[in-house]
Amino acid sequence: MTVERIGSVPATDPQQRRREQRGWYFYDWAAQPMFTSVTTAFGAAFVGALAEEAAGQDVARNGEQACESNALTSCDVEFLGFSFSAGVAWPYLITAALLAQVLVLPIVGAINDRSFNRKRMLAVLAFIGATSIALMVFATGSNWKLAALLYLIGRVAEGTSIIVYYSFLTDVANADERDGVSSRGWGMGYLGGGLALALQLVLVTQHDLFGLTQGEAVRGAFLMSGLWWAGFTLIPLARLKQRNTPPVDLERKSVLTAGFVELGRTIRGAAAFPLTLWFLGAYLVYNDGVATVISQSALYGRQELGFGQDTLIVTILVVQFIAFVGAWLLGMLARSIGAKRTILTCLVGWIGVVVAAYFLQPGDALMFWLVAAGIGFVLGGTQALSRSLFSQLIPPGKDGQYFALYEMTERGTAWLGTTMFAVIADVTGSFRPAIVALSAFFVIGFLLLVFLPVRKAIVAAGNTPPAQV
């Protein structure tokens, strides 16, 4: 038996909605250090150093020639049955985490919509992830496999918890509030991530004052990230209310069984909402450009412009804090001109950013930081408003499943931009043409989005359009 779904209905009392919204913001704040600190700032160097130490010990035990510094092609490590150079352990780990999420996300999304207690799901996933990251404090010496396994668990838990968190957006905000609420959530995330990273940088750079080695300080940063994630998750758990009503036709089946059943229905039924898929296609393209700029900017700064680690870390902080400002201001703009027009404005800004990066001169830190500020400003608005606009295009009651598709789109195609970036840099011998070539993602995404009839798409999904779209 098939039963029509019942979507979430936010509280009618504005004060109650604002209380729930303020609680909802804090999961962005809680989880952001997983990306900012663990993945971006410290993870690559930490896991890479442990893997290189392990490879060197294996070579020494076998009586082979020592590995050359920064050239570990002859010094391999093994993980989950695969053997590879220790120098590329981190990129492979990132790829494994992305693939694992692509496999798990749709199932968790379907289970989320069938669950009678999504808050419990959010709690379990968040605390699993936070505990895994905190336990990285015990990864020492050459024990890189422990660090890799804990990071993999934490990254998958973070990705799946985000689906549950996103699905609460329709519970806490009505159609006219979502752009602002989503923007403030992203802004809180960037502010929290920047504040946590600033505290951790004090610990790492001033480790002698705390009686720690640099390695111990980095492990302490992982512990702090896990505790931050777990501790601040308590705020949304205390304030969010369960408002969705699972379909009654599968209520008596196990949540896991119902999740697999619903996944099949979602895949078959997605074709009935071609305009929603149209937006996903546009998002796939321009977000791949966004992800590539973010992931490769440090490499560009280091290899093409000659900046050291200190300059690059300051750049990360600049991006975080400016993204907080950008998310809030662009959320305000969206209330006046609509999410679609604001996203289109951001895409024009992204084109300007990559063109400006092409003309940066080596050693000019001030201009590099100004470009980073431009990235941060359009980054917050692009991500926040894409999330809120997509929430308007989801059929009622299917938030978890469609946000799973949304996250799969982001993770499953993340290799397209980086591959193009690497190929162009390899062929031309310079990162400059590679960085400016990324403007193609923003141009194509702009063209796909500009012709999308957003109001029609919202109505087609069964939702009421906000005053400005």
ABEGO torsion letter per residue (X at the ends): XBBBBBBBBBBABAAAAAAAAAAAAAAAAAAAAAAAAAAAAAAAAAAAAAAAAAAAAAAAAAGBBBBBBGBAAABBBBBGGBBBBAAAAAAAAAAAAAAAAAAAAAAAAAAAAABABAAAAAAAAAAAAAAAAAAAAABBEABAAAAAAAAAAAAAAAAAAAAAAAAAAAAABBAAAAAAAAAAAAAAAAAAAAAAAAAAAAAAAAAAAAGBBAAAAAAAAAAAAAAAAAAAAAAAAAABBBABBBBAAAAABBAAAAAAAAAAAAAAAAAABAAAAAAAAAAAAAAAAAAAAAAAAAAAAAAAAGBBAAAAAAAAAAAAAAAAAAAAAAAAAAAAAEAAAAAAAAAAAAAAAAAAAAABBBGBAAAAAAAAAAAAAAAAAAAAAAAAAAAAABBBGAAAAAAAAAAAAAAAAAAAAAAAAAAAAAAAGBAAAAAAAAAAAAAAAAAAAAABBAAAAAAAAGBBBBABX
